[in-house]
Amino acid sequence: MSTIAIGRHDHDIRPVRHLRAVPDARPAPRVRLTRRGKVVVLAAAVAVVALLVVMFGSSSFAGDQAGAAPETTSVRVLPGQTLWQIASEANPNGDIRKTVDEIVRLNSLPNASALQLGSEIAVPVYN
């Protein structure tokens, strides 16, 4: 026969340790964007900027009416006279190149050397 001893033994008793939740030493990592996520965010930012440019950039537009025509005078082209000479006489203190360009534009000339002897051309009046 076998015998089992039931009783209290001091050497088998251990104190019970209860586990407690301890906060992590470092905070949870922030959200990290993948490469595709970065591309999506960049595309969205570009789309927003483009939309703003379209919305606010279109507020400056050309009107239907032309601006006031510059005051002009008529000059007859004399023999040996060049467009540069005519422009320098019309605007002696200004930029002659701009004056030549303005005369070419006013008279719809193909270029600055397209003057015809004896023709009358419109020349802007500078004050």
N, CA, C and O atoms as CSV, one atom per row, in Angstrom:
chain,resi,resn,atom,element,x,y,z
A,1,MET,N,N,0.809,-1.168,0.000
A,1,MET,CA,C,0.000,0.000,0.000
A,1,MET,C,C,0.849,1.226,0.000
A,1,MET,O,O,1.998,1.225,0.443
A,2,SER,N,N,0.257,2.273,-0.507
A,2,SER,CA,C,1.001,3.518,-0.547
A,2,SER,C,C,0.319,4.534,0.359
A,2,SER,O,O,-0.882,4.501,0.625
A,3,THR,N,N,1.146,5.398,0.789
A,3,THR,CA,C,0.637,6.430,1.666
A,3,THR,C,C,0.998,7.787,1.099
A,3,THR,O,O,2.100,8.010,0.597
A,4,ILE,N,N,0.070,8.649,1.192
A,4,ILE,CA,C,0.295,10.028,0.731
A,4,ILE,C,C,0.130,10.912,1.951
A,4,ILE,O,O,-0.852,10.840,2.689
A,5,ALA,N,N,1.111,11.726,2.120
A,5,ALA,CA,C,1.045,12.626,3.251
A,5,ALA,C,C,0.518,13.965,2.775
A,5,ALA,O,O,1.095,14.583,1.880
A,6,ILE,N,N,-0.540,14.400,3.349
A,6,ILE,CA,C,-1.121,15.692,3.004
A,6,ILE,C,C,-0.859,16.595,4.190
A,6,ILE,O,O,-1.236,16.307,5.326
A,7,GLY,N,N,-0.227,17.650,3.896
A,7,GLY,CA,C,0.074,18.558,4.970
A,7,GLY,C,C,0.792,19.794,4.432
A,7,GLY,O,O,1.027,19.950,3.233
A,8,ARG,N,N,1.108,20.620,5.339
A,8,ARG,CA,C,1.741,21.879,4.950
A,8,ARG,C,C,3.235,21.733,5.081
A,8,ARG,O,O,3.755,21.352,6.130
A,9,HIS,N,N,3.919,22.044,3.988
A,9,HIS,CA,C,5.369,21.992,4.013
A,9,HIS,C,C,5.898,23.390,3.803
A,9,HIS,O,O,5.547,24.034,2.814
A,10,ASP,N,N,6.709,23.867,4.676
A,10,ASP,CA,C,7.219,25.233,4.600
A,10,ASP,C,C,8.188,25.423,3.443
A,10,ASP,O,O,8.277,26.530,2.910
A,11,HIS,N,N,8.879,24.446,3.055
A,11,HIS,CA,C,9.877,24.626,2.011
A,11,HIS,C,C,9.265,24.695,0.610
A,11,HIS,O,O,9.971,25.100,-0.314
A,12,ASP,N,N,8.015,24.329,0.395
A,12,ASP,CA,C,7.375,24.380,-0.919
A,12,ASP,C,C,6.608,25.685,-1.154
A,12,ASP,O,O,6.155,25.933,-2.272
A,13,ILE,N,N,6.463,26.481,-0.174
A,13,ILE,CA,C,5.658,27.697,-0.328
A,13,ILE,C,C,6.571,28.833,-0.785
A,13,ILE,O,O,7.606,29.128,-0.188
A,14,ARG,N,N,6.123,29.457,-1.887
A,14,ARG,CA,C,6.845,30.623,-2.412
A,14,ARG,C,C,5.896,31.812,-2.477
A,14,ARG,O,O,4.698,31.646,-2.704
A,15,PRO,N,N,6.429,32.994,-2.280
A,15,PRO,CA,C,5.541,34.165,-2.405
A,15,PRO,C,C,5.125,34.360,-3.868
A,15,PRO,O,O,5.921,34.124,-4.777
A,16,VAL,N,N,3.922,34.776,-4.085
A,16,VAL,CA,C,3.387,34.999,-5.435
A,16,VAL,C,C,3.676,36.432,-5.844
A,16,VAL,O,O,3.409,37.381,-5.107
A,17,ARG,N,N,4.228,36.558,-7.041
A,17,ARG,CA,C,4.497,37.904,-7.566
A,17,ARG,C,C,3.468,38.203,-8.640
A,17,ARG,O,O,3.313,37.442,-9.596
A,18,HIS,N,N,2.780,39.296,-8.480
A,18,HIS,CA,C,1.776,39.702,-9.458
A,18,HIS,C,C,2.437,40.578,-10.515
A,18,HIS,O,O,3.245,41.451,-10.196
A,19,LEU,N,N,2.086,40.337,-11.779
A,19,LEU,CA,C,2.654,41.122,-12.881
A,19,LEU,C,C,1.895,42.429,-13.027
A,19,LEU,O,O,0.671,42.481,-12.916
A,20,ARG,N,N,2.644,43.459,-13.274
A,20,ARG,CA,C,2.043,44.772,-13.501
A,20,ARG,C,C,2.406,45.243,-14.899
A,20,ARG,O,O,3.472,44.903,-15.410
A,21,ALA,N,N,1.514,46.036,-15.533
A,21,ALA,CA,C,1.802,46.615,-16.851
A,21,ALA,C,C,2.751,47.788,-16.657
A,21,ALA,O,O,2.471,48.711,-15.892
A,22,VAL,N,N,3.855,47.739,-17.347
A,22,VAL,CA,C,4.857,48.795,-17.257
A,22,VAL,C,C,4.876,49.520,-18.600
A,22,VAL,O,O,4.979,48.878,-19.645
A,23,PRO,N,N,4.780,50.840,-18.586
A,23,PRO,CA,C,4.818,51.549,-19.873
A,23,PRO,C,C,6.173,51.370,-20.545
A,23,PRO,O,O,7.209,51.241,-19.893
A,24,ASP,N,N,6.126,51.366,-21.891
A,24,ASP,CA,C,7.367,51.225,-22.653
A,24,ASP,C,C,8.285,52.407,-22.390
A,24,ASP,O,O,7.833,53.517,-22.109
A,25,ALA,N,N,9.546,52.153,-22.484
A,25,ALA,CA,C,10.530,53.199,-22.257
A,25,ALA,C,C,10.522,54.211,-23.398
A,25,ALA,O,O,10.823,55.385,-23.179
A,26,ARG,N,N,10.186,53.782,-24.604
A,26,ARG,CA,C,10.143,54.712,-25.737
A,26,ARG,C,C,8.724,54.748,-26.299
A,26,ARG,O,O,8.020,53.738,-26.280
A,27,PRO,N,N,8.310,55.897,-26.792
A,27,PRO,CA,C,6.950,56.006,-27.319
A,27,PRO,C,C,6.813,55.205,-28.615
A,27,PRO,O,O,7.797,54.843,-29.260
A,28,ALA,N,N,5.585,54.950,-28.959
A,28,ALA,CA,C,5.309,54.214,-30.198
A,28,ALA,C,C,5.838,55.021,-31.384
A,28,ALA,O,O,5.775,56.251,-31.365
A,29,PRO,N,N,6.353,54.356,-32.405
A,29,PRO,CA,C,6.908,55.092,-33.551
A,29,PRO,C,C,5.824,55.875,-34.283
A,29,PRO,O,O,4.659,55.481,-34.318
A,30,ARG,N,N,6.248,57.006,-34.873
A,30,ARG,CA,C,5.314,57.821,-35.646
A,30,ARG,C,C,4.937,57.080,-36.911
A,30,ARG,O,O,5.543,56.068,-37.262
A,31,VAL,N,N,3.936,57.592,-37.584
A,31,VAL,CA,C,3.531,57.001,-38.850
A,31,VAL,C,C,4.636,57.256,-39.869
A,31,VAL,O,O,5.100,58.388,-40.012
A,32,ARG,N,N,5.049,56.236,-40.560
A,32,ARG,CA,C,6.110,56.367,-41.561
A,32,ARG,C,C,5.501,56.158,-42.924
A,32,ARG,O,O,4.762,55.199,-43.149
A,33,LEU,N,N,5.816,57.068,-43.842
A,33,LEU,CA,C,5.290,56.962,-45.196
A,33,LEU,C,C,6.177,56.072,-46.043
A,33,LEU,O,O,7.404,56.147,-45.987
A,34,THR,N,N,5.538,55.245,-46.812
A,34,THR,CA,C,6.288,54.448,-47.775
A,34,THR,C,C,6.626,55.328,-48.963
A,34,THR,O,O,6.194,56.479,-49.032
A,35,ARG,N,N,7.384,54.801,-49.878
A,35,ARG,CA,C,7.752,55.574,-51.072
A,35,ARG,C,C,6.502,55.956,-51.862
A,35,ARG,O,O,6.379,57.085,-52.337
A,36,ARG,N,N,5.589,55.016,-51.995
A,36,ARG,CA,C,4.355,55.300,-52.721
A,36,ARG,C,C,3.535,56.363,-51.991
A,36,ARG,O,O,2.928,57.227,-52.624
A,37,GLY,N,N,3.517,56.298,-50.669
A,37,GLY,CA,C,2.798,57.304,-49.892
A,37,GLY,C,C,3.387,58.691,-50.073
A,37,GLY,O,O,2.654,59.676,-50.161
A,38,LYS,N,N,4.720,58.770,-50.130
A,38,LYS,CA,C,5.376,60.062,-50.354
A,38,LYS,C,C,5.030,60.612,-51.727
A,38,LYS,O,O,4.814,61.814,-51.882
A,39,VAL,N,N,4.975,59.729,-52.728
A,39,VAL,CA,C,4.613,60.170,-54.082
A,39,VAL,C,C,3.184,60.698,-54.098
A,39,VAL,O,O,2.900,61.711,-54.737
A,40,VAL,N,N,2.287,60.016,-53.397
A,40,VAL,CA,C,0.888,60.452,-53.347
A,40,VAL,C,C,0.772,61.807,-52.656
A,40,VAL,O,O,0.045,62.680,-53.129
A,41,VAL,N,N,1.475,61.990,-51.554
A,41,VAL,CA,C,1.428,63.275,-50.838
A,41,VAL,C,C,2.001,64.391,-51.708
A,41,VAL,O,O,1.442,65.487,-51.755
A,42,LEU,N,N,3.105,64.123,-52.393
A,42,LEU,CA,C,3.709,65.124,-53.272
A,42,LEU,C,C,2.772,65.469,-54.427
A,42,LEU,O,O,2.624,66.640,-54.777
A,43,ALA,N,N,2.143,64.460,-55.019
A,43,ALA,CA,C,1.209,64.709,-56.123
A,43,ALA,C,C,0.015,65.533,-55.650
A,43,ALA,O,O,-0.457,66.412,-56.371
A,44,ALA,N,N,-0.470,65.257,-54.456
A,44,ALA,CA,C,-1.590,66.030,-53.920
A,44,ALA,C,C,-1.187,67.485,-53.687
A,44,ALA,O,O,-1.966,68.396,-53.967
A,45,ALA,N,N,0.018,67.705,-53.179
A,45,ALA,CA,C,0.491,69.078,-52.952
A,45,ALA,C,C,0.638,69.824,-54.271
A,45,ALA,O,O,0.266,70.993,-54.369
A,46,VAL,N,N,1.177,69.157,-55.282
A,46,VAL,CA,C,1.322,69.788,-56.600
A,46,VAL,C,C,-0.049,70.105,-57.180
A,46,VAL,O,O,-0.234,71.160,-57.787
A,47,ALA,N,N,-1.006,69.212,-57.002
A,47,ALA,CA,C,-2.358,69.449,-57.516
A,47,ALA,C,C,-3.001,70.650,-56.829
A,47,ALA,O,O,-3.678,71.447,-57.478
A,48,VAL,N,N,-2.795,70.781,-55.531
A,48,VAL,CA,C,-3.359,71.924,-54.801
A,48,VAL,C,C,-2.734,73.228,-55.287
A,48,VAL,O,O,-3.442,74.212,-55.502
A,49,VAL,N,N,-1.420,73.243,-55.459
A,49,VAL,CA,C,-0.742,74.451,-55.949
A,49,VAL,C,C,-1.221,74.792,-57.355
A,49,VAL,O,O,-1.469,75.960,-57.656
A,50,ALA,N,N,-1.352,73.790,-58.219
A,50,ALA,CA,C,-1.826,74.040,-59.582
A,50,ALA,C,C,-3.245,74.590,-59.569
A,50,ALA,O,O,-3.569,75.493,-60.340
A,51,LEU,N,N,-4.083,74.054,-58.705
A,51,LEU,CA,C,-5.456,74.544,-58.602
A,51,LEU,C,C,-5.479,76.002,-58.143
A,51,LEU,O,O,-6.253,76.805,-58.664
A,52,LEU,N,N,-4.635,76.342,-57.174
A,52,LEU,CA,C,-4.578,77.728,-56.703
A,52,LEU,C,C,-4.076,78.667,-57.791
A,52,LEU,O,O,-4.566,79.789,-57.921
A,53,VAL,N,N,-3.105,78.212,-58.570
A,53,VAL,CA,C,-2.594,79.039,-59.666
A,53,VAL,C,C,-3.680,79.271,-60.697
A,53,VAL,O,O,-3.827,80.383,-61.205
A,54,VAL,N,N,-4.442,78.236,-61.012
A,54,VAL,CA,C,-5.520,78.383,-61.993
A,54,VAL,C,C,-6.600,79.309,-61.460
A,54,VAL,O,O,-7.124,80.148,-62.192
A,55,MET,N,N,-6.935,79.155,-60.182
A,55,MET,CA,C,-8.014,79.970,-59.623
A,55,MET,C,C,-7.618,81.438,-59.493
A,55,MET,O,O,-8.370,82.323,-59.901
A,56,PHE,N,N,-6.448,81.697,-58.930
A,56,PHE,CA,C,-6.061,83.074,-58.655
A,56,PHE,C,C,-5.193,83.676,-59.751
A,56,PHE,O,O,-5.123,84.899,-59.872
A,57,GLY,N,N,-4.547,82.866,-60.533
A,57,GLY,CA,C,-3.708,83.368,-61.615
A,57,GLY,C,C,-4.514,83.848,-62.798
A,57,GLY,O,O,-4.045,84.670,-63.584
A,58,SER,N,N,-5.738,83.334,-62.931
A,58,SER,CA,C,-6.551,83.740,-64.069
A,58,SER,C,C,-7.246,85.072,-63.831
A,58,SER,O,O,-7.979,85.546,-64.698
A,59,SER,N,N,-7.030,85.680,-62.677
A,59,SER,CA,C,-7.670,86.969,-62.422
A,59,SER,C,C,-7.029,88.088,-63.230
A,59,SER,O,O,-7.635,89.143,-63.414
A,60,SER,N,N,-5.813,87.869,-63.712
A,60,SER,CA,C,-5.201,88.861,-64.592
A,60,SER,C,C,-5.335,88.357,-66.019
A,60,SER,O,O,-4.692,87.384,-66.415
A,61,PHE,N,N,-6.162,89.020,-66.765
A,61,PHE,CA,C,-6.420,88.575,-68.133
A,61,PHE,C,C,-6.479,89.782,-69.047
A,61,PHE,O,O,-6.635,90.918,-68.600
A,62,ALA,N,N,-6.352,89.518,-70.318
A,62,ALA,CA,C,-6.425,90.592,-71.304
A,62,ALA,C,C,-7.886,90.951,-71.531
A,62,ALA,O,O,-8.730,90.071,-71.700
A,63,GLY,N,N,-8.170,92.210,-71.534
A,63,GLY,CA,C,-9.531,92.655,-71.782
A,63,GLY,C,C,-9.861,92.637,-73.260
A,63,GLY,O,O,-8.990,92.434,-74.105
A,64,ASP,N,N,-11.131,92.851,-73.558
A,64,ASP,CA,C,-11.568,92.865,-74.951
A,64,ASP,C,C,-11.198,94.165,-75.649
A,64,ASP,O,O,-11.064,94.196,-76.872
A,65,GLN,N,N,-11.036,95.219,-74.895
A,65,GLN,CA,C,-10.756,96.508,-75.507
A,65,GLN,C,C,-9.248,96.744,-75.568
A,65,GLN,O,O,-8.504,96.412,-74.645
A,66,ALA,N,N,-8.837,97.319,-76.666
A,66,ALA,CA,C,-7.424,97.663,-76.818
A,66,ALA,C,C,-7.131,98.903,-75.987
A,66,ALA,O,O,-8.024,99.702,-75.702
A,67,GLY,N,N,-5.889,99.049,-75.609
A,67,GLY,CA,C,-5.497,100.234,-74.861
A,67,GLY,C,C,-5.543,101.466,-75.755
A,67,GLY,O,O,-5.767,101.371,-76.962
A,68,ALA,N,N,-5.332,102.593,-75.156
A,68,ALA,CA,C,-5.349,103.832,-75.921
A,68,ALA,C,C,-4.210,103.810,-76.942
A,68,ALA,O,O,-3.073,103.469,-76.614
A,69,ALA,N,N,-4.527,104.172,-78.158
A,69,ALA,CA,C,-3.518,104.193,-79.219
A,69,ALA,C,C,-2.523,105.314,-78.936
A,69,ALA,O,O,-2.915,106.406,-78.526
A,70,PRO,N,N,-1.237,105.045,-79.154
A,70,PRO,CA,C,-0.258,106.105,-78.912
A,70,PRO,C,C,-0.446,107.240,-79.924
A,70,PRO,O,O,-0.857,107.024,-81.064
A,71,GLU,N,N,-0.136,108.430,-79.474
A,71,GLU,CA,C,-0.231,109.583,-80.372
A,71,GLU,C,C,0.867,109.452,-81.420
A,71,GLU,O,O,2.025,109.193,-81.093
A,72,THR,N,N,0.490,109.633,-82.680
A,72,THR,CA,C,1.463,109.481,-83.771
A,72,THR,C,C,1.439,110.700,-84.675
A,72,THR,O,O,0.504,111.501,-84.666
A,73,THR,N,N,2.485,110.806,-85.439
A,73,THR,CA,C,2.568,111.818,-86.487
A,73,THR,C,C,3.019,111.112,-87.756
A,73,THR,O,O,3.580,110.018,-87.699
A,74,SER,N,N,2.779,111.723,-88.871
A,74,SER,CA,C,3.130,111.128,-90.155
A,74,SER,C,C,4.439,111.726,-90.660
A,74,SER,O,O,4.629,112.941,-90.623
A,75,VAL,N,N,5.347,110.857,-91.135
A,75,VAL,CA,C,6.652,111.295,-91.632
A,75,VAL,C,C,6.864,110.686,-93.006
A,75,VAL,O,O,6.637,109.493,-93.207
A,76,ARG,N,N,7.312,111.531,-93.978
A,76,ARG,CA,C,7.619,111.040,-95.329
A,76,ARG,C,C,9.075,110.594,-95.357
A,76,ARG,O,O,9.961,111.306,-94.886
A,77,VAL,N,N,9.315,109.399,-95.917
A,77,VAL,CA,C,10.664,108.839,-95.993
A,77,VAL,C,C,11.408,109.528,-97.125
A,77,VAL,O,O,10.974,109.498,-98.277
A,78,LEU,N,N,12.542,110.155,-96.785
A,78,LEU,CA,C,13.355,110.888,-97.751
A,78,LEU,C,C,14.463,109.982,-98.291
A,78,LEU,O,O,14.764,108.955,-97.682
A,79,PRO,N,N,15.075,110.345,-99.422
A,79,PRO,CA,C,16.163,109.531,-99.977
A,79,PRO,C,C,17.317,109.396,-98.980
A,79,PRO,O,O,17.759,110.390,-98.403
A,80,GLY,N,N,17.801,108.172,-98.780
A,80,GLY,CA,C,18.932,107.909,-97.894
A,80,GLY,C,C,18.576,107.851,-96.421
A,80,GLY,O,O,19.446,107.601,-95.587
A,81,GLN,N,N,17.329,108.073,-96.089
A,81,GLN,CA,C,16.923,108.095,-94.688
A,81,GLN,C,C,16.642,106.658,-94.203
A,81,GLN,O,O,16.010,105.866,-94.903
A,82,THR,N,N,17.118,106.352,-93.015
A,82,THR,CA,C,16.891,105.020,-92.448
A,82,THR,C,C,15.874,105.110,-91.316
A,82,THR,O,O,15.578,106.188,-90.802
A,83,LEU,N,N,15.356,103.964,-90.951
A,83,LEU,CA,C,14.397,103.914,-89.850
A,83,LEU,C,C,15.069,104.322,-88.536
A,83,LEU,O,O,14.431,104.904,-87.659
A,84,TRP,N,N,16.351,104.013,-88.412
A,84,TRP,CA,C,17.107,104.397,-87.220
A,84,TRP,C,C,17.183,105.916,-87.102
A,84,TRP,O,O,17.036,106.461,-86.008
A,85,GLN,N,N,17.410,106.602,-88.218
A,85,GLN,CA,C,17.472,108.071,-88.199
A,85,GLN,C,C,16.117,108.658,-87.848
A,85,GLN,O,O,16.024,109.596,-87.055
A,86,ILE,N,N,15.069,108.106,-88.438
A,86,ILE,CA,C,13.717,108.610,-88.143
A,86,ILE,C,C,13.404,108.415,-86.658
A,86,ILE,O,O,12.851,109.311,-86.019
A,87,ALA,N,N,13.757,107.242,-86.105
A,87,ALA,CA,C,13.489,106.965,-84.694
A,87,ALA,C,C,14.302,107.876,-83.785
A,87,ALA,O,O,13.797,108.325,-82.756
A,88,SER,N,N,15.555,108.158,-84.145
A,88,SER,CA,C,16.380,109.022,-83.297
A,88,SER,C,C,15.897,110.467,-83.334
A,88,SER,O,O,16.070,111.197,-82.359
A,89,GLU,N,N,15.291,110.894,-84.447
A,89,GLU,CA,C,14.714,112.242,-84.505
A,89,GLU,C,C,13.416,112.307,-83.707
A,89,GLU,O,O,13.115,113.328,-83.089
A,90,ALA,N,N,12.642,111.214,-83.719
A,90,ALA,CA,C,11.361,111.207,-83.006
A,90,ALA,C,C,11.556,111.121,-81.494
A,90,ALA,O,O,10.784,111.708,-80.735
A,91,ASN,N,N,12.579,110.397,-81.054
A,91,ASN,CA,C,12.804,110.188,-79.625
A,91,ASN,C,C,14.294,110.344,-79.314
A,91,ASN,O,O,14.980,109.350,-79.075
A,92,PRO,N,N,14.802,111.579,-79.314
A,92,PRO,CA,C,16.246,111.778,-79.158
A,92,PRO,C,C,16.785,111.377,-77.782
A,92,PRO,O,O,17.958,111.022,-77.668
A,93,ASN,N,N,15.965,111.425,-76.751
A,93,ASN,CA,C,16.441,111.114,-75.400
A,93,ASN,C,C,16.089,109.703,-74.943
A,93,ASN,O,O,16.472,109.289,-73.849
A,94,GLY,N,N,15.361,108.964,-75.779
A,94,GLY,CA,C,14.911,107.629,-75.375
A,94,GLY,C,C,15.737,106.522,-76.002
A,94,GLY,O,O,16.747,106.772,-76.661
A,95,ASP,N,N,15.291,105.300,-75.787
A,95,ASP,CA,C,15.941,104.120,-76.352
A,95,ASP,C,C,15.532,104.002,-77.817
A,95,ASP,O,O,14.367,103.749,-78.125
A,96,ILE,N,N,16.493,104.185,-78.715
A,96,ILE,CA,C,16.214,104.190,-80.153
A,96,ILE,C,C,15.724,102.813,-80.605
A,96,ILE,O,O,14.865,102.729,-81.482
A,97,ARG,N,N,16.250,101.740,-80.024
A,97,ARG,CA,C,15.819,100.392,-80.424
A,97,ARG,C,C,14.337,100.187,-80.165
A,97,ARG,O,O,13.626,99.619,-80.994
A,98,LYS,N,N,13.872,100.654,-79.008
A,98,LYS,CA,C,12.444,100.519,-78.697
A,98,LYS,C,C,11.608,101.377,-79.634
A,98,LYS,O,O,10.517,100.980,-80.043
A,99,THR,N,N,12.119,102.545,-79.969
A,99,THR,CA,C,11.394,103.422,-80.888
A,99,THR,C,C,11.313,102.784,-82.269
A,99,THR,O,O,10.262,102.843,-82.908
A,100,VAL,N,N,12.401,102.175,-82.745
A,100,VAL,CA,C,12.386,101.484,-84.042
A,100,VAL,C,C,11.367,100.354,-84.005
A,100,VAL,O,O,10.587,100.193,-84.943
A,101,ASP,N,N,11.364,99.569,-82.929
A,101,ASP,CA,C,10.395,98.475,-82.801
A,101,ASP,C,C,8.962,98.992,-82.822
A,101,ASP,O,O,8.082,98.378,-83.425
A,102,GLU,N,N,8.736,100.114,-82.168
A,102,GLU,CA,C,7.388,100.700,-82.136
A,102,GLU,C,C,6.965,101.166,-83.532
A,102,GLU,O,O,5.816,100.963,-83.926
A,103,ILE,N,N,7.873,101.783,-84.276
A,103,ILE,CA,C,7.556,102.232,-85.644
A,103,ILE,C,C,7.262,101.030,-86.536
A,103,ILE,O,O,6.319,101.057,-87.326
A,104,VAL,N,N,8.068,99.977,-86.411
A,104,VAL,CA,C,7.832,98.754,-87.200
A,104,VAL,C,C,6.459,98.184,-86.872
A,104,VAL,O,O,5.732,97.768,-87.774
A,105,ARG,N,N,6.096,98.158,-85.591
A,105,ARG,CA,C,4.796,97.619,-85.182
A,105,ARG,C,C,3.646,98.493,-85.664
A,105,ARG,O,O,2.642,97.983,-86.162
A,106,LEU,N,N,3.788,99.803,-85.519
A,106,LEU,CA,C,2.718,100.718,-85.937
A,106,LEU,C,C,2.430,100.630,-87.429
A,106,LEU,O,O,1.280,100.761,-87.849
A,107,ASN,N,N,3.460,100.412,-88.225
A,107,ASN,CA,C,3.299,100.421,-89.679
A,107,ASN,C,C,3.231,99.018,-90.281
A,107,ASN,O,O,3.207,98.865,-91.503
A,108,SER,N,N,3.200,98.001,-89.432
A,108,SER,CA,C,3.131,96.602,-89.878
A,108,SER,C,C,4.221,96.286,-90.891
A,108,SER,O,O,3.968,95.615,-91.892
A,109,LEU,N,N,5.428,96.766,-90.634
A,109,LEU,CA,C,6.559,96.500,-91.522
A,109,LEU,C,C,7.118,95.109,-91.213
A,109,LEU,O,O,7.156,94.709,-90.050
A,110,PRO,N,N,7.552,94.365,-92.237
A,110,PRO,CA,C,8.118,93.042,-91.974
A,110,PRO,C,C,9.440,93.117,-91.212
A,110,PRO,O,O,9.752,92.210,-90.440
A,111,ASN,N,N,10.222,94.177,-91.412
A,111,ASN,CA,C,11.472,94.372,-90.676
A,111,ASN,C,C,11.863,95.842,-90.764
A,111,ASN,O,O,11.181,96.637,-91.411
A,112,ALA,N,N,12.965,96.196,-90.109
A,112,ALA,CA,C,13.367,97.602,-90.032
A,112,ALA,C,C,13.906,98.141,-91.341
A,112,ALA,O,O,13.989,99.359,-91.501
A,113,SER,N,N,14.275,97.292,-92.281
A,113,SER,CA,C,14.831,97.775,-93.551
A,113,SER,C,C,13.795,97.770,-94.667
A,113,SER,O,O,14.157,97.821,-95.842
A,114,ALA,N,N,12.528,97.709,-94.323
A,114,ALA,CA,C,11.476,97.633,-95.335
A,114,ALA,C,C,10.886,98.999,-95.675
A,114,ALA,O,O,9.728,99.078,-96.085
A,115,LEU,N,N,11.649,100.066,-95.515
A,115,LEU,CA,C,11.143,101.400,-95.845
A,115,LEU,C,C,11.140,101.606,-97.357
A,115,LEU,O,O,12.048,101.169,-98.064
A,116,GLN,N,N,10.099,102.280,-97.830
A,116,GLN,CA,C,10.001,102.623,-99.254
A,116,GLN,C,C,10.207,104.133,-99.388
A,116,GLN,O,O,9.617,104.916,-98.644
A,117,LEU,N,N,11.033,104.524,-100.327
A,117,LEU,CA,C,11.313,105.937,-100.569
A,117,LEU,C,C,10.017,106.671,-100.894
A,117,LEU,O,O,9.251,106.233,-101.752
A,118,GLY,N,N,9.771,107.775,-100.218
A,118,GLY,CA,C,8.600,108.607,-100.465
A,118,GLY,C,C,7.346,108.159,-99.731
A,118,GLY,O,O,6.337,108.863,-99.776
A,119,SER,N,N,7.371,107.024,-99.064
A,119,SER,CA,C,6.168,106.568,-98.347
A,119,SER,C,C,6.018,107.342,-97.046
A,119,SER,O,O,6.990,107.855,-96.491
A,120,GLU,N,N,4.797,107.413,-96.579
A,120,GLU,CA,C,4.530,108.075,-95.307
A,120,GLU,C,C,4.335,107.005,-94.249
A,120,GLU,O,O,3.558,106.068,-94.431
A,121,ILE,N,N,5.042,107.154,-93.150
A,121,ILE,CA,C,4.930,106.187,-92.066
A,121,ILE,C,C,4.481,106.891,-90.797
A,121,ILE,O,O,4.727,108.081,-90.604
A,122,ALA,N,N,3.814,106.127,-89.932
A,122,ALA,CA,C,3.380,106.653,-88.638
A,122,ALA,C,C,4.535,106.527,-87.654
A,122,ALA,O,O,5.163,105.474,-87.537
A,123,VAL,N,N,4.800,107.618,-86.953
A,123,VAL,CA,C,5.884,107.659,-85.975
A,123,VAL,C,C,5.285,108.129,-84.653
A,123,VAL,O,O,4.567,109.129,-84.628
A,124,PRO,N,N,5.566,107.425,-83.546
A,124,PRO,CA,C,5.014,107.858,-82.260
A,124,PRO,C,C,5.583,109.206,-81.838
A,124,PRO,O,O,6.729,109.545,-82.131
A,125,VAL,N,N,4.741,109.960,-81.139
A,125,VAL,CA,C,5.158,111.270,-80.635
A,125,VAL,C,C,5.573,111.089,-79.180
A,125,VAL,O,O,4.807,110.581,-78.362
A,126,TYR,N,N,6.789,111.508,-78.871
A,126,TYR,CA,C,7.304,111.429,-77.500
A,126,TYR,C,C,7.412,112.835,-76.951
A,126,TYR,O,O,7.898,113.741,-77.627
A,127,ASN,N,N,6.959,113.012,-75.721
A,127,ASN,CA,C,6.998,114.339,-75.097
A,127,ASN,C,C,8.202,114.484,-74.222
A,127,ASN,O,O,8.401,115.536,-73.615
